[in-house]
C-alpha cells in the first residue's frame, strides 16, 4: 500500500471558505457569525473525485492522510471562539470525506489554536476528532500568530497539556504552520519552511522527548532546511554536549517527502535514516504546476522516489511501514474503514 501522509482538502466546496470570510468579518464587526452553509454529499464527492482521488488513481497511490487546508487554518484571525467554530467545521468536512471515501482517506484534524491561548484549549477538539471521527493525528501550528512567533517554543511546558493528550490517544502531530500575516514571509515559500526548520531546532534544544518518550512529530516539506544542513545540526548538538541526533530526536521526529525535485529527494534519503521518512506529496497544494525540466507535476513526488536507488524493503518502509508505525491508530482505523 502507498500511503501519502500529507494531503489537505484544498478543493473543498466554495461555500465552506466563503463562510470563513463571513465569520471573520462578523467577528471584526462584533456581530455573531452567520449560520454555517449547507454542503451536500454530492458537492463533496465531486470535489474529491475530480481532485485528490483522480490524482491518487493517476499516480498510483492508495491512501491519503487528509486534513483541512493548512493555509486556511488562520489561527491569527479572530479569537479562541472563532477558531473553535472554524476548526470544528473544517474537521467535520474531513470526516465527511473519509466517510464517503473510506478506502482512500483517513482523517487528521486541525486544532482550534489561538496565539496567546493555552494549547489546553485544543484538547476537547482533538479528543472529539480521534474518538468520534476516527482521526489518527493532528496538525499542530508552532506559530499561531502567523509569522510573528509570539508563543513559547515547542519544547516549553506551555504545550505539555496537549502533548499529554496526544500520548494518551497515541496520535502524532504534523508540525504545520498556517498562512503568514507578516509581510516579510511568503506563506508557502518561506513561512512553511522556516516553521519546519525552527520546530526542529526547538526540539533539539529542549527536554521534550526525555519527558515524552513516545511523542511523535512529523516535520513536513522534507524537514525544511534540516536535511540539507544536517552537519550543522549535528555539530550544534555536539557543542551543546547533547547526545547524537539519532538518540536525541530520531525516535520521535520524522520527515515527509514533500520535496519537489529529484536531487532534493536524493539528499533527503541519503542523509536521514529511511526509518524516519514518510512518503507524502501534499498534492493540489502549494506547487501545482508542471516542471518544464521533467514534463511532470512538481508535486508528483512518487515519480522521483521511484528513481531513487532504494532496496525494496526500504521503499516499503517509506511508502507504508513507517506511516503505520508513526500513526499508531492507523492500522486499526484502516481495518474499520475497509470493512465499510
Ligand atoms: Zn501541508
Boltz pocket constraint, residues with backbone or C-beta under 6 A from the ligand:
constraints:
  - pocket:
      binder: B
      contacts: [[A, 6], [A, 8], [A, 70], [A, 176], [A, 220], [A, 282], [A, 285]]
      max_distance: 6.0
